[in-house]
Amino acid sequence: MFESVILLLIQICFVVAVAYVVIWVLGQLGVALPEMVIKIFWIIVVLIVLLLLYRMLAPALSHGKLFGLLDAVSFIT
């Protein structure tokens, strides 16, 4: 599980870096993007990151085990 978290963080860093480089390259090429387009682009990046988080955490949540924290709660109830 620890390895999955580290790989997820690396993937998130790559997604954000690629988004930043795309905006930077377009700016260097002289393409003037409106501020609203840049905001929408970052919203799409955030949604991609949320999708990555969901895909990693969904199996743990469906079985009721998230880093072993929910195991303690399950025997109390």
mmCIF file of the N, C-alpha and C atoms, coordinates in Angstrom:
data_MODEL
# 
_entry.id   MODEL 
# 
loop_
_atom_site.group_PDB 
_atom_site.id 
_atom_site.type_symbol 
_atom_site.label_atom_id 
_atom_site.label_alt_id 
_atom_site.label_comp_id 
_atom_site.label_asym_id 
_atom_site.label_entity_id 
_atom_site.label_seq_id 
_atom_site.pdbx_PDB_ins_code 
_atom_site.Cartn_x 
_atom_site.Cartn_y 
_atom_site.Cartn_z 
_atom_site.occupancy 
_atom_site.B_iso_or_equiv 
_atom_site.pdbx_formal_charge 
_atom_site.auth_seq_id 
_atom_site.auth_comp_id 
_atom_site.auth_asym_id 
_atom_site.auth_atom_id 
_atom_site.pdbx_PDB_model_num 
ATOM 1   N N  . MET A 1 1  ? 0.823   -1.188 0.000   1.00 0.00 ? 1  MET A N  1 
ATOM 2   C CA . MET A 1 1  ? 0.000   0.000  0.000   1.00 0.00 ? 1  MET A CA 1 
ATOM 3   C C  . MET A 1 1  ? 0.872   1.260  0.000   1.00 0.00 ? 1  MET A C  1 
ATOM 4   N N  . PHE A 1 2  ? 1.957   1.223  0.740   1.00 0.00 ? 2  PHE A N  1 
ATOM 5   C CA . PHE A 1 2  ? 2.851   2.382  0.799   1.00 0.00 ? 2  PHE A CA 1 
ATOM 6   C C  . PHE A 1 2  ? 3.431   2.686  -0.575  1.00 0.00 ? 2  PHE A C  1 
ATOM 7   N N  . GLU A 1 3  ? 3.804   1.625  -1.297  1.00 0.00 ? 3  GLU A N  1 
ATOM 8   C CA . GLU A 1 3  ? 4.352   1.806  -2.641  1.00 0.00 ? 3  GLU A CA 1 
ATOM 9   C C  . GLU A 1 3  ? 3.318   2.426  -3.572  1.00 0.00 ? 3  GLU A C  1 
ATOM 10  N N  . SER A 1 4  ? 2.063   2.041  -3.422  1.00 0.00 ? 4  SER A N  1 
ATOM 11  C CA . SER A 1 4  ? 0.994   2.601  -4.247  1.00 0.00 ? 4  SER A CA 1 
ATOM 12  C C  . SER A 1 4  ? 0.817   4.090  -3.980  1.00 0.00 ? 4  SER A C  1 
ATOM 13  N N  . VAL A 1 5  ? 0.935   4.484  -2.726  1.00 0.00 ? 5  VAL A N  1 
ATOM 14  C CA . VAL A 1 5  ? 0.797   5.900  -2.379  1.00 0.00 ? 5  VAL A CA 1 
ATOM 15  C C  . VAL A 1 5  ? 1.935   6.705  -2.995  1.00 0.00 ? 5  VAL A C  1 
ATOM 16  N N  . ILE A 1 6  ? 3.140   6.197  -2.909  1.00 0.00 ? 6  ILE A N  1 
ATOM 17  C CA . ILE A 1 6  ? 4.296   6.896  -3.496  1.00 0.00 ? 6  ILE A CA 1 
ATOM 18  C C  . ILE A 1 6  ? 4.145   7.018  -5.008  1.00 0.00 ? 6  ILE A C  1 
ATOM 19  N N  . LEU A 1 7  ? 3.723   5.929  -5.659  1.00 0.00 ? 7  LEU A N  1 
ATOM 20  C CA . LEU A 1 7  ? 3.518   5.980  -7.108  1.00 0.00 ? 7  LEU A CA 1 
ATOM 21  C C  . LEU A 1 7  ? 2.404   6.953  -7.473  1.00 0.00 ? 7  LEU A C  1 
ATOM 22  N N  . LEU A 1 8  ? 1.362   7.009  -6.668  1.00 0.00 ? 8  LEU A N  1 
ATOM 23  C CA . LEU A 1 8  ? 0.280   7.953  -6.916  1.00 0.00 ? 8  LEU A CA 1 
ATOM 24  C C  . LEU A 1 8  ? 0.778   9.388  -6.815  1.00 0.00 ? 8  LEU A C  1 
ATOM 25  N N  . LEU A 1 9  ? 1.576   9.683  -5.802  1.00 0.00 ? 9  LEU A N  1 
ATOM 26  C CA . LEU A 1 9  ? 2.123   11.031 -5.656  1.00 0.00 ? 9  LEU A CA 1 
ATOM 27  C C  . LEU A 1 9  ? 3.023   11.401 -6.827  1.00 0.00 ? 9  LEU A C  1 
ATOM 28  N N  . ILE A 1 10 ? 3.790   10.450 -7.324  1.00 0.00 ? 10 ILE A N  1 
ATOM 29  C CA . ILE A 1 10 ? 4.629   10.697 -8.501  1.00 0.00 ? 10 ILE A CA 1 
ATOM 30  C C  . ILE A 1 10 ? 3.765   10.975 -9.720  1.00 0.00 ? 10 ILE A C  1 
ATOM 31  N N  . GLN A 1 11 ? 2.687   10.215 -9.905  1.00 0.00 ? 11 GLN A N  1 
ATOM 32  C CA . GLN A 1 11 ? 1.780   10.443 -11.026 1.00 0.00 ? 11 GLN A CA 1 
ATOM 33  C C  . GLN A 1 11 ? 1.133   11.820 -10.940 1.00 0.00 ? 11 GLN A C  1 
ATOM 34  N N  . ILE A 1 12 ? 0.743   12.222 -9.742  1.00 0.00 ? 12 ILE A N  1 
ATOM 35  C CA . ILE A 1 12 ? 0.141   13.540 -9.571  1.00 0.00 ? 12 ILE A CA 1 
ATOM 36  C C  . ILE A 1 12 ? 1.145   14.638 -9.925  1.00 0.00 ? 12 ILE A C  1 
ATOM 37  N N  . CYS A 1 13 ? 2.388   14.456 -9.512  1.00 0.00 ? 13 CYS A N  1 
ATOM 38  C CA . CYS A 1 13 ? 3.434   15.437 -9.854  1.00 0.00 ? 13 CYS A CA 1 
ATOM 39  C C  . CYS A 1 13 ? 3.637   15.531 -11.358 1.00 0.00 ? 13 CYS A C  1 
ATOM 40  N N  . PHE A 1 14 ? 3.616   14.390 -12.039 1.00 0.00 ? 14 PHE A N  1 
ATOM 41  C CA . PHE A 1 14 ? 3.772   14.395 -13.496 1.00 0.00 ? 14 PHE A CA 1 
ATOM 42  C C  . PHE A 1 14 ? 2.593   15.086 -14.179 1.00 0.00 ? 14 PHE A C  1 
ATOM 43  N N  . VAL A 1 15 ? 1.382   14.836 -13.718 1.00 0.00 ? 15 VAL A N  1 
ATOM 44  C CA . VAL A 1 15 ? 0.207   15.471 -14.324 1.00 0.00 ? 15 VAL A CA 1 
ATOM 45  C C  . VAL A 1 15 ? 0.279   16.987 -14.167 1.00 0.00 ? 15 VAL A C  1 
ATOM 46  N N  . VAL A 1 16 ? 0.614   17.450 -12.984 1.00 0.00 ? 16 VAL A N  1 
ATOM 47  C CA . VAL A 1 16 ? 0.698   18.893 -12.742 1.00 0.00 ? 16 VAL A CA 1 
ATOM 48  C C  . VAL A 1 16 ? 1.855   19.505 -13.536 1.00 0.00 ? 16 VAL A C  1 
ATOM 49  N N  . ALA A 1 17 ? 2.990   18.810 -13.588 1.00 0.00 ? 17 ALA A N  1 
ATOM 50  C CA . ALA A 1 17 ? 4.142   19.327 -14.341 1.00 0.00 ? 17 ALA A CA 1 
ATOM 51  C C  . ALA A 1 17 ? 3.829   19.428 -15.831 1.00 0.00 ? 17 ALA A C  1 
ATOM 52  N N  . VAL A 1 18 ? 3.176   18.409 -16.371 1.00 0.00 ? 18 VAL A N  1 
ATOM 53  C CA . VAL A 1 18 ? 2.824   18.443 -17.798 1.00 0.00 ? 18 VAL A CA 1 
ATOM 54  C C  . VAL A 1 18 ? 1.856   19.591 -18.072 1.00 0.00 ? 18 VAL A C  1 
ATOM 55  N N  . ALA A 1 19 ? 0.883   19.791 -17.197 1.00 0.00 ? 19 ALA A N  1 
ATOM 56  C CA . ALA A 1 19 ? -0.063  20.895 -17.383 1.00 0.00 ? 19 ALA A CA 1 
ATOM 57  C C  . ALA A 1 19 ? 0.653   22.243 -17.354 1.00 0.00 ? 19 ALA A C  1 
ATOM 58  N N  . TYR A 1 20 ? 1.558   22.398 -16.405 1.00 0.00 ? 20 TYR A N  1 
ATOM 59  C CA . TYR A 1 20 ? 2.299   23.657 -16.302 1.00 0.00 ? 20 TYR A CA 1 
ATOM 60  C C  . TYR A 1 20 ? 3.175   23.887 -17.535 1.00 0.00 ? 20 TYR A C  1 
ATOM 61  N N  . VAL A 1 21 ? 3.840   22.831 -17.998 1.00 0.00 ? 21 VAL A N  1 
ATOM 62  C CA . VAL A 1 21 ? 4.713   22.962 -19.176 1.00 0.00 ? 21 VAL A CA 1 
ATOM 63  C C  . VAL A 1 21 ? 3.892   23.296 -20.416 1.00 0.00 ? 21 VAL A C  1 
ATOM 64  N N  . VAL A 1 22 ? 2.716   22.703 -20.554 1.00 0.00 ? 22 VAL A N  1 
ATOM 65  C CA . VAL A 1 22 ? 1.873   23.014 -21.712 1.00 0.00 ? 22 VAL A CA 1 
ATOM 66  C C  . VAL A 1 22 ? 1.485   24.486 -21.711 1.00 0.00 ? 22 VAL A C  1 
ATOM 67  N N  . ILE A 1 23 ? 1.071   24.990 -20.563 1.00 0.00 ? 23 ILE A N  1 
ATOM 68  C CA . ILE A 1 23 ? 0.708   26.415 -20.487 1.00 0.00 ? 23 ILE A CA 1 
ATOM 69  C C  . ILE A 1 23 ? 1.920   27.296 -20.738 1.00 0.00 ? 23 ILE A C  1 
ATOM 70  N N  . TRP A 1 24 ? 3.067   26.911 -20.199 1.00 0.00 ? 24 TRP A N  1 
ATOM 71  C CA . TRP A 1 24 ? 4.286   27.703 -20.384 1.00 0.00 ? 24 TRP A CA 1 
ATOM 72  C C  . TRP A 1 24 ? 4.720   27.721 -21.849 1.00 0.00 ? 24 TRP A C  1 
ATOM 73  N N  . VAL A 1 25 ? 4.679   26.557 -22.504 1.00 0.00 ? 25 VAL A N  1 
ATOM 74  C CA . VAL A 1 25 ? 5.098   26.478 -23.914 1.00 0.00 ? 25 VAL A CA 1 
ATOM 75  C C  . VAL A 1 25 ? 4.165   27.303 -24.789 1.00 0.00 ? 25 VAL A C  1 
ATOM 76  N N  . LEU A 1 26 ? 2.865   27.207 -24.533 1.00 0.00 ? 26 LEU A N  1 
ATOM 77  C CA . LEU A 1 26 ? 1.934   28.020 -25.314 1.00 0.00 ? 26 LEU A CA 1 
ATOM 78  C C  . LEU A 1 26 ? 2.200   29.507 -25.116 1.00 0.00 ? 26 LEU A C  1 
ATOM 79  N N  . GLY A 1 27 ? 2.554   29.902 -23.901 1.00 0.00 ? 27 GLY A N  1 
ATOM 80  C CA . GLY A 1 27 ? 2.905   31.300 -23.649 1.00 0.00 ? 27 GLY A CA 1 
ATOM 81  C C  . GLY A 1 27 ? 4.170   31.715 -24.369 1.00 0.00 ? 27 GLY A C  1 
ATOM 82  N N  . GLN A 1 28 ? 5.159   30.818 -24.421 1.00 0.00 ? 28 GLN A N  1 
ATOM 83  C CA . GLN A 1 28 ? 6.413   31.120 -25.118 1.00 0.00 ? 28 GLN A CA 1 
ATOM 84  C C  . GLN A 1 28 ? 6.226   31.192 -26.631 1.00 0.00 ? 28 GLN A C  1 
ATOM 85  N N  . LEU A 1 29 ? 5.273   30.439 -27.140 1.00 0.00 ? 29 LEU A N  1 
ATOM 86  C CA . LEU A 1 29 ? 4.989   30.474 -28.581 1.00 0.00 ? 29 LEU A CA 1 
ATOM 87  C C  . LEU A 1 29 ? 4.164   31.687 -28.974 1.00 0.00 ? 29 LEU A C  1 
ATOM 88  N N  . GLY A 1 30 ? 3.694   32.419 -28.005 1.00 0.00 ? 30 GLY A N  1 
ATOM 89  C CA . GLY A 1 30 ? 2.939   33.632 -28.288 1.00 0.00 ? 30 GLY A CA 1 
ATOM 90  C C  . GLY A 1 30 ? 1.433   33.425 -28.329 1.00 0.00 ? 30 GLY A C  1 
ATOM 91  N N  . VAL A 1 31 ? 0.986   32.253 -27.930 1.00 0.00 ? 31 VAL A N  1 
ATOM 92  C CA . VAL A 1 31 ? -0.449  32.003 -27.890 1.00 0.00 ? 31 VAL A CA 1 
ATOM 93  C C  . VAL A 1 31 ? -0.994  32.606 -26.599 1.00 0.00 ? 31 VAL A C  1 
ATOM 94  N N  . ALA A 1 32 ? -1.827  33.609 -26.754 1.00 0.00 ? 32 ALA A N  1 
ATOM 95  C CA . ALA A 1 32 ? -2.386  34.284 -25.583 1.00 0.00 ? 32 ALA A CA 1 
ATOM 96  C C  . ALA A 1 32 ? -3.692  33.592 -25.193 1.00 0.00 ? 32 ALA A C  1 
ATOM 97  N N  . LEU A 1 33 ? -3.616  32.813 -24.142 1.00 0.00 ? 33 LEU A N  1 
ATOM 98  C CA . LEU A 1 33 ? -4.810  32.137 -23.656 1.00 0.00 ? 33 LEU A CA 1 
ATOM 99  C C  . LEU A 1 33 ? -5.560  33.050 -22.701 1.00 0.00 ? 33 LEU A C  1 
ATOM 100 N N  . PRO A 1 34 ? -6.856  33.138 -22.854 1.00 0.00 ? 34 PRO A N  1 
ATOM 101 C CA . PRO A 1 34 ? -7.630  33.936 -21.893 1.00 0.00 ? 34 PRO A CA 1 
ATOM 102 C C  . PRO A 1 34 ? -7.535  33.324 -20.490 1.00 0.00 ? 34 PRO A C  1 
ATOM 103 N N  . GLU A 1 35 ? -7.687  34.163 -19.491 1.00 0.00 ? 35 GLU A N  1 
ATOM 104 C CA . GLU A 1 35 ? -7.564  33.716 -18.103 1.00 0.00 ? 35 GLU A CA 1 
ATOM 105 C C  . GLU A 1 35 ? -8.588  32.628 -17.774 1.00 0.00 ? 35 GLU A C  1 
ATOM 106 N N  . MET A 1 36 ? -9.785  32.729 -18.332 1.00 0.00 ? 36 MET A N  1 
ATOM 107 C CA . MET A 1 36 ? -10.832 31.742 -18.063 1.00 0.00 ? 36 MET A CA 1 
ATOM 108 C C  . MET A 1 36 ? -10.454 30.376 -18.640 1.00 0.00 ? 36 MET A C  1 
ATOM 109 N N  . VAL A 1 37 ? -9.797  30.346 -19.782 1.00 0.00 ? 37 VAL A N  1 
ATOM 110 C CA . VAL A 1 37 ? -9.361  29.078 -20.388 1.00 0.00 ? 37 VAL A CA 1 
ATOM 111 C C  . VAL A 1 37 ? -8.305  28.414 -19.503 1.00 0.00 ? 37 VAL A C  1 
ATOM 112 N N  . ILE A 1 38 ? -7.410  29.207 -18.954 1.00 0.00 ? 38 ILE A N  1 
ATOM 113 C CA . ILE A 1 38 ? -6.384  28.660 -18.063 1.00 0.00 ? 38 ILE A CA 1 
ATOM 114 C C  . ILE A 1 38 ? -7.028  28.118 -16.795 1.00 0.00 ? 38 ILE A C  1 
ATOM 115 N N  . LYS A 1 39 ? -8.027  28.802 -16.251 1.00 0.00 ? 39 LYS A N  1 
ATOM 116 C CA . LYS A 1 39 ? -8.723  28.305 -15.059 1.00 0.00 ? 39 LYS A CA 1 
ATOM 117 C C  . LYS A 1 39 ? -9.442  26.996 -15.345 1.00 0.00 ? 39 LYS A C  1 
ATOM 118 N N  . ILE A 1 40 ? -10.105 26.912 -16.497 1.00 0.00 ? 40 ILE A N  1 
ATOM 119 C CA . ILE A 1 40 ? -10.795 25.674 -16.875 1.00 0.00 ? 40 ILE A CA 1 
ATOM 120 C C  . ILE A 1 40 ? -9.795  24.548 -17.062 1.00 0.00 ? 40 ILE A C  1 
ATOM 121 N N  . PHE A 1 41 ? -8.643  24.853 -17.647 1.00 0.00 ? 41 PHE A N  1 
ATOM 122 C CA . PHE A 1 41 ? -7.594  23.854 -17.834 1.00 0.00 ? 41 PHE A CA 1 
ATOM 123 C C  . PHE A 1 41 ? -7.134  23.302 -16.481 1.00 0.00 ? 41 PHE A C  1 
ATOM 124 N N  . TRP A 1 42 ? -6.932  24.178 -15.492 1.00 0.00 ? 42 TRP A N  1 
ATOM 125 C CA . TRP A 1 42 ? -6.507  23.727 -14.162 1.00 0.00 ? 42 TRP A CA 1 
ATOM 126 C C  . TRP A 1 42 ? -7.615  22.946 -13.464 1.00 0.00 ? 42 TRP A C  1 
ATOM 127 N N  . ILE A 1 43 ? -8.869  23.284 -13.716 1.00 0.00 ? 43 ILE A N  1 
ATOM 128 C CA . ILE A 1 43 ? -9.969  22.505 -13.153 1.00 0.00 ? 43 ILE A CA 1 
ATOM 129 C C  . ILE A 1 43 ? -9.963  21.095 -13.718 1.00 0.00 ? 43 ILE A C  1 
ATOM 130 N N  . ILE A 1 44 ? -9.683  20.966 -15.010 1.00 0.00 ? 44 ILE A N  1 
ATOM 131 C CA . ILE A 1 44 ? -9.581  19.643 -15.623 1.00 0.00 ? 44 ILE A CA 1 
ATOM 132 C C  . ILE A 1 44 ? -8.431  18.862 -15.006 1.00 0.00 ? 44 ILE A C  1 
ATOM 133 N N  . VAL A 1 45 ? -7.316  19.531 -14.739 1.00 0.00 ? 45 VAL A N  1 
ATOM 134 C CA . VAL A 1 45 ? -6.175  18.866 -14.098 1.00 0.00 ? 45 VAL A CA 1 
ATOM 135 C C  . VAL A 1 45 ? -6.562  18.382 -12.702 1.00 0.00 ? 45 VAL A C  1 
ATOM 136 N N  . VAL A 1 46 ? -7.285  19.201 -11.950 1.00 0.00 ? 46 VAL A N  1 
ATOM 137 C CA . VAL A 1 46 ? -7.720  18.795 -10.614 1.00 0.00 ? 46 VAL A CA 1 
ATOM 138 C C  . VAL A 1 46 ? -8.658  17.599 -10.698 1.00 0.00 ? 46 VAL A C  1 
ATOM 139 N N  . LEU A 1 47 ? -9.549  17.579 -11.675 1.00 0.00 ? 47 LEU A N  1 
ATOM 140 C CA . LEU A 1 47 ? -10.451 16.441 -11.837 1.00 0.00 ? 47 LEU A CA 1 
ATOM 141 C C  . LEU A 1 47 ? -9.688  15.161 -12.185 1.00 0.00 ? 47 LEU A C  1 
ATOM 142 N N  . ILE A 1 48 ? -8.635  15.283 -12.974 1.00 0.00 ? 48 ILE A N  1 
ATOM 143 C CA . ILE A 1 48 ? -7.796  14.119 -13.289 1.00 0.00 ? 48 ILE A CA 1 
ATOM 144 C C  . ILE A 1 48 ? -7.113  13.606 -12.030 1.00 0.00 ? 48 ILE A C  1 
ATOM 145 N N  . VAL A 1 49 ? -6.621  14.520 -11.202 1.00 0.00 ? 49 VAL A N  1 
ATOM 146 C CA . VAL A 1 49 ? -5.975  14.125 -9.951  1.00 0.00 ? 49 VAL A CA 1 
ATOM 147 C C  . VAL A 1 49 ? -6.982  13.446 -9.020  1.00 0.00 ? 49 VAL A C  1 
ATOM 148 N N  . LEU A 1 50 ? -8.201  13.978 -8.952  1.00 0.00 ? 50 LEU A N  1 
ATOM 149 C CA . LEU A 1 50 ? -9.235  13.340 -8.134  1.00 0.00 ? 50 LEU A CA 1 
ATOM 150 C C  . LEU A 1 50 ? -9.570  11.946 -8.646  1.00 0.00 ? 50 LEU A C  1 
ATOM 151 N N  . LEU A 1 51 ? -9.578  11.771 -9.961  1.00 0.00 ? 51 LEU A N  1 
ATOM 152 C CA . LEU A 1 51 ? -9.811  10.453 -10.539 1.00 0.00 ? 51 LEU A CA 1 
ATOM 153 C C  . LEU A 1 51 ? -8.694  9.485  -10.166 1.00 0.00 ? 51 LEU A C  1 
ATOM 154 N N  . LEU A 1 52 ? -7.458  9.958  -10.192 1.00 0.00 ? 52 LEU A N  1 
ATOM 155 C CA . LEU A 1 52 ? -6.333  9.117  -9.777  1.00 0.00 ? 52 LEU A CA 1 
ATOM 156 C C  . LEU A 1 52 ? -6.467  8.719  -8.306  1.00 0.00 ? 52 LEU A C  1 
ATOM 157 N N  . LEU A 1 53 ? -6.837  9.668  -7.464  1.00 0.00 ? 53 LEU A N  1 
ATOM 158 C CA . LEU A 1 53 ? -7.027  9.368  -6.042  1.00 0.00 ? 53 LEU A CA 1 
ATOM 159 C C  . LEU A 1 53 ? -8.152  8.356  -5.841  1.00 0.00 ? 53 LEU A C  1 
ATOM 160 N N  . TYR A 1 54 ? -9.249  8.528  -6.554  1.00 0.00 ? 54 TYR A N  1 
ATOM 161 C CA . TYR A 1 54 ? -10.376 7.618  -6.414  1.00 0.00 ? 54 TYR A CA 1 
ATOM 162 C C  . TYR A 1 54 ? -9.992  6.203  -6.840  1.00 0.00 ? 54 TYR A C  1 
ATOM 163 N N  . ARG A 1 55 ? -9.289  6.094  -7.958  1.00 0.00 ? 55 ARG A N  1 
ATOM 164 C CA . ARG A 1 55 ? -8.901  4.762  -8.446  1.00 0.00 ? 55 ARG A CA 1 
ATOM 165 C C  . ARG A 1 55 ? -7.961  4.061  -7.475  1.00 0.00 ? 55 ARG A C  1 
ATOM 166 N N  . MET A 1 56 ? -7.175  4.825  -6.740  1.00 0.00 ? 56 MET A N  1 
ATOM 167 C CA . MET A 1 56 ? -6.261  4.197  -5.795  1.00 0.00 ? 56 MET A CA 1 
ATOM 168 C C  . MET A 1 56 ? -6.954  3.846  -4.486  1.00 0.00 ? 56 MET A C  1 
ATOM 169 N N  . LEU A 1 57 ? -7.860  4.710  -4.029  1.00 0.00 ? 57 LEU A N  1 
ATOM 170 C CA . LEU A 1 57 ? -8.479  4.519  -2.726  1.00 0.00 ? 57 LEU A CA 1 
ATOM 171 C C  . LEU A 1 57 ? -9.791  3.739  -2.758  1.00 0.00 ? 57 LEU A C  1 
ATOM 172 N N  . ALA A 1 58 ? -10.431 3.620  -3.899  1.00 0.00 ? 58 ALA A N  1 
ATOM 173 C CA . ALA A 1 58 ? -11.733 2.948  -3.978  1.00 0.00 ? 58 ALA A CA 1 
ATOM 174 C C  . ALA A 1 58 ? -11.683 1.491  -3.532  1.00 0.00 ? 58 ALA A C  1 
ATOM 175 N N  . PRO A 1 59 ? -10.698 0.696  -3.946  1.00 0.00 ? 59 PRO A N  1 
ATOM 176 C CA . PRO A 1 59 ? -10.685 -0.692 -3.466  1.00 0.00 ? 59 PRO A CA 1 
ATOM 177 C C  . PRO A 1 59 ? -10.543 -0.786 -1.946  1.00 0.00 ? 59 PRO A C  1 
ATOM 178 N N  . ALA A 1 60 ? -9.756  0.082  -1.362  1.00 0.00 ? 60 ALA A N  1 
ATOM 179 C CA . ALA A 1 60 ? -9.578  0.053  0.094   1.00 0.00 ? 60 ALA A CA 1 
ATOM 180 C C  . ALA A 1 60 ? -10.853 0.483  0.803   1.00 0.00 ? 60 ALA A C  1 
ATOM 181 N N  . LEU A 1 61 ? -11.558 1.442  0.241   1.00 0.00 ? 61 LEU A N  1 
ATOM 182 C CA . LEU A 1 61 ? -12.793 1.910  0.868   1.00 0.00 ? 61 LEU A CA 1 
ATOM 183 C C  . LEU A 1 61 ? -13.924 0.901  0.709   1.00 0.00 ? 61 LEU A C  1 
ATOM 184 N N  . SER A 1 62 ? -13.955 0.190  -0.409  1.00 0.00 ? 62 SER A N  1 
ATOM 185 C CA . SER A 1 62 ? -15.038 -0.759 -0.625  1.00 0.00 ? 62 SER A CA 1 
ATOM 186 C C  . SER A 1 62 ? -14.929 -1.968 0.307   1.00 0.00 ? 62 SER A C  1 
ATOM 187 N N  . HIS A 1 63 ? -13.719 -2.310 0.719   1.00 0.00 ? 63 HIS A N  1 
ATOM 188 C CA . HIS A 1 63 ? -13.517 -3.423 1.641   1.00 0.00 ? 63 HIS A CA 1 
ATOM 189 C C  . HIS A 1 63 ? -13.497 -2.954 3.098   1.00 0.00 ? 63 HIS A C  1 
ATOM 190 N N  . GLY A 1 64 ? -13.642 -1.665 3.315   1.00 0.00 ? 64 GLY A N  1 
ATOM 191 C CA . GLY A 1 64 ? -13.672 -1.139 4.672   1.00 0.00 ? 64 GLY A CA 1 
ATOM 192 C C  . GLY A 1 64 ? -12.301 -1.033 5.306   1.00 0.00 ? 64 GLY A C  1 
ATOM 193 N N  . LYS A 1 65 ? -11.258 -1.070 4.509   1.00 0.00 ? 65 LYS A N  1 
ATOM 194 C CA . LYS A 1 65 ? -9.904  -0.998 5.060   1.00 0.00 ? 65 LYS A CA 1 
ATOM 195 C C  . LYS A 1 65 ? -9.142  0.109  4.350   1.00 0.00 ? 65 LYS A C  1 
ATOM 196 N N  . LEU A 1 66 ? -8.814  1.128  5.078   1.00 0.00 ? 66 LEU A N  1 
ATOM 197 C CA . LEU A 1 66 ? -8.018  2.222  4.543   1.00 0.00 ? 66 LEU A CA 1 
ATOM 198 C C  . LEU A 1 66 ? -6.846  2.424  5.482   1.00 0.00 ? 66 LEU A C  1 
ATOM 199 N N  . PHE A 1 67 ? -5.705  1.894  5.109   1.00 0.00 ? 67 PHE A N  1 
ATOM 200 C CA . PHE A 1 67 ? -4.475  1.965  5.905   1.00 0.00 ? 67 PHE A CA 1 
ATOM 201 C C  . PHE A 1 67 ? -4.662  1.337  7.280   1.00 0.00 ? 67 PHE A C  1 
ATOM 202 N N  . GLY A 1 68 ? -5.641  0.457  7.432   1.00 0.00 ? 68 GLY A N  1 
ATOM 203 C CA . GLY A 1 68 ? -5.881  -0.188 8.712   1.00 0.00 ? 68 GLY A CA 1 
ATOM 204 C C  . GLY A 1 68 ? -6.604  0.684  9.714   1.00 0.00 ? 68 GLY A C  1 
ATOM 205 N N  . LEU A 1 69 ? -6.952  1.909  9.348   1.00 0.00 ? 69 LEU A N  1 
ATOM 206 C CA . LEU A 1 69 ? -7.604  2.816  10.284  1.00 0.00 ? 69 LEU A CA 1 
ATOM 207 C C  . LEU A 1 69 ? -9.057  2.424  10.527  1.00 0.00 ? 69 LEU A C  1 
ATOM 208 N N  . LEU A 1 70 ? -9.704  1.886  9.517   1.00 0.00 ? 70 LEU A N  1 
ATOM 209 C CA . LEU A 1 70 ? -11.117 1.553  9.661   1.00 0.00 ? 70 LEU A CA 1 
ATOM 210 C C  . LEU A 1 70 ? -11.301 0.185  10.315  1.00 0.00 ? 70 LEU A C  1 
ATOM 211 N N  . ASP A 1 71 ? -10.235 -0.601 10.465  1.00 0.00 ? 71 ASP A N  1 
ATOM 212 C CA . ASP A 1 71 ? -10.345 -1.875 11.134  1.00 0.00 ? 71 ASP A CA 1 
ATOM 213 C C  . ASP A 1 71 ? -10.730 -1.700 12.604  1.00 0.00 ? 71 ASP A C  1 
ATOM 214 N N  . ALA A 1 72 ? -10.180 -0.687 13.226  1.00 0.00 ? 72 ALA A N  1 
ATOM 215 C CA . ALA A 1 72 ? -10.478 -0.454 14.638  1.00 0.00 ? 72 ALA A CA 1 
ATOM 216 C C  . ALA A 1 72 ? -11.911 -0.020 14.827  1.00 0.00 ? 72 ALA A C  1 
ATOM 217 N N  . VAL A 1 73 ? -12.458 0.707  13.875  1.00 0.00 ? 73 VAL A N  1 
ATOM 218 C CA . VAL A 1 73 ? -13.827 1.173  13.990  1.00 0.00 ? 73 VAL A CA 1 
ATOM 219 C C  . VAL A 1 73 ? -14.813 0.032  13.771  1.00 0.00 ? 73 VAL A C  1 
ATOM 220 N N  . SER A 1 74 ? -14.467 -0.928 12.922  1.00 0.00 ? 74 SER A N  1 
ATOM 221 C CA . SER A 1 74 ? -15.407 -1.986 12.572  1.00 0.00 ? 74 SER A CA 1 
ATOM 222 C C  . SER A 1 74 ? -15.709 -2.911 13.743  1.00 0.00 ? 74 SER A C  1 
ATOM 223 N N  . PHE A 1 75 ? -14.766 -3.167 14.641  1.00 0.00 ? 75 PHE A N  1 
ATOM 224 C CA . PHE A 1 75 ? -15.048 -4.075 15.739  1.00 0.00 ? 75 PHE A CA 1 
ATOM 225 C C  . PHE A 1 75 ? -15.757 -3.372 16.900  1.00 0.00 ? 75 PHE A C  1 
ATOM 226 N N  . ILE A 1 76 ? -15.747 -2.034 16.920  1.00 0.00 ? 76 ILE A N  1 
ATOM 227 C CA . ILE A 1 76 ? -16.434 -1.288 17.968  1.00 0.00 ? 76 ILE A CA 1 
ATOM 228 C C  . ILE A 1 76 ? -17.934 -1.322 17.743  1.00 0.00 ? 76 ILE A C  1 
ATOM 229 N N  . THR A 1 77 ? -18.361 -1.245 16.497  1.00 0.00 ? 77 THR A N  1 
ATOM 230 C CA . THR A 1 77 ? -19.801 -1.204 16.200  1.00 0.00 ? 77 THR A CA 1 
ATOM 231 C C  . THR A 1 77 ? -20.422 -2.569 16.123  1.00 0.00 ? 77 THR A C  1 
# 
